[in-house]
């Protein structure tokens, strides 16, 4: 067991050294963060068990390689209500100008039985999805 821990620690330290030696030009500075509309949502099961975990995928479109997924604002607006807003980052630098779609996910693990209503921000309106937890 100790040898596994030593090997894991050595691999982690080696990984840190190899990434810290990278050229600074490989990284671009995030200039700003703003809301991005969620184009569509994929929920595999609209019924699930309490304490289980389900991944909810969202899809958004970005206008260039200088834009990408930054994170979610996941707000409990009630006992069984959730508002989800996605955010995108903008970087400066040389980027491809091609539009691209990105899939990201939220892991939902309900702690109570009930009908959970999710509202996903889609620019000017909300996309509403319901998951029944038994």
C-alpha positions in Angstrom: 0.0 0.0 0.0 2.8 2.4 0.9 4.5 1.7 -2.5 1.3 2.7 -4.3 1.1 5.9 -2.4 4.8 6.7 -3.1 4.4 6.0 -6.8 1.2 8.2 -6.9 3.0 11.0 -5.2 6.0 10.8 -7.5 3.7 10.8 -10.5 1.9 13.9 -9.2 5.1 15.8 -8.5 6.5 14.8 -12.0 3.2 16.0 -13.6 3.5 19.4 -11.8 7.1 19.9 -12.9 6.3 19.0 -16.5 3.3 21.4 -16.7 5.1 24.2 -14.9 7.9 24.2 -17.6 5.5 24.9 -20.4 5.9 28.0 -22.5 3.7 30.9 -21.3 2.5 31.4 -24.9 0.4 28.2 -24.6 -2.0 30.0 -22.3 -4.3 32.9 -23.1 -5.7 35.3 -20.6 -9.4 35.4 -20.0 -10.5 38.9 -20.9 -14.2 38.6 -19.8 -17.0 36.3 -18.9 -20.6 36.6 -20.0 -23.8 34.6 -20.2 -24.2 32.2 -23.1 -27.5 30.8 -24.2 -28.1 27.1 -23.7 -29.3 25.8 -27.1 -30.5 22.4 -25.9 -30.5 20.0 -23.0 -30.2 16.2 -22.8 -31.7 14.4 -19.8 -31.3 10.7 -20.1 -34.0 9.7 -17.5 -36.9 12.0 -16.5 -37.5 9.7 -13.5 -34.8 8.7 -11.0 -34.3 7.5 -7.5 -33.4 9.7 -4.5 -29.7 9.8 -3.8 -28.8 8.6 -7.2 -26.7 10.7 -9.7 -27.6 11.7 -13.2 -25.7 13.9 -15.6 -27.6 16.6 -17.3 -25.9 17.8 -20.5 -26.3 21.3 -22.0 -25.2 22.4 -25.4 -24.1 25.9 -26.4 -22.7 27.4 -29.5 -19.6 29.7 -29.5 -18.6 32.0 -32.3 -14.8 31.4 -32.3 -11.9 29.5 -30.7 -11.5 32.5 -28.4 -14.8 31.6 -26.7 -15.6 28.6 -24.6 -17.5 27.2 -21.6 -16.6 28.9 -18.3 -19.1 27.5 -15.8 -22.7 27.4 -14.5 -24.8 29.5 -12.2 -27.0 26.9 -10.5 -29.5 28.5 -8.3 -32.1 26.9 -6.0 -35.1 29.1 -6.4 -37.4 26.8 -4.4 -37.3 23.4 -2.7 -37.7 21.7 -6.1 -36.9 24.5 -8.5 -33.5 25.1 -10.1 -32.4 27.9 -12.5 -29.3 27.2 -14.6 -27.4 29.8 -16.5 -24.2 29.0 -18.5 -21.3 31.4 -18.9 -18.7 31.7 -21.6 -15.2 33.1 -21.4 -13.5 35.4 -24.0 -9.8 35.4 -24.6 -7.5 37.6 -26.7 -5.0 36.2 -29.1 -4.9 34.2 -32.2 -8.0 32.1 -32.5 -9.9 30.1 -35.1 -13.0 32.0 -36.4 -15.0 28.9 -36.8 -18.2 28.4 -34.8 -18.2 25.4 -32.5 -20.7 23.7 -30.2 -19.7 22.5 -26.7 -21.4 20.0 -24.5 -21.1 20.4 -20.7 -22.8 18.8 -17.8 -24.3 19.2 -14.3 -24.4 16.2 -12.0 -27.8 16.1 -10.3 -28.1 14.1 -7.1 -31.5 14.8 -5.4 -31.7 14.4 -1.6 -35.6 14.4 -1.4 -38.4 12.8 -3.3 -40.4 15.2 -5.5 -40.9 16.8 -8.9 -37.8 18.9 -9.7 -38.2 21.7 -12.3 -35.1 23.0 -14.1 -35.1 26.2 -16.0 -32.2 26.7 -18.4 -31.5 30.2 -19.7 -31.8 30.4 -23.5 -31.1 34.0 -24.3 -34.5 35.7 -23.9 -36.5 32.8 -22.4 -36.1 29.6 -20.3 -36.2 26.0 -21.4 -38.1 24.1 -18.7 -37.4 20.4 -17.9 -38.9 18.3 -15.1 -37.3 15.3 -13.3 -39.5 13.1 -11.1 -37.5 11.7 -8.1 -39.0 8.7 -6.4 
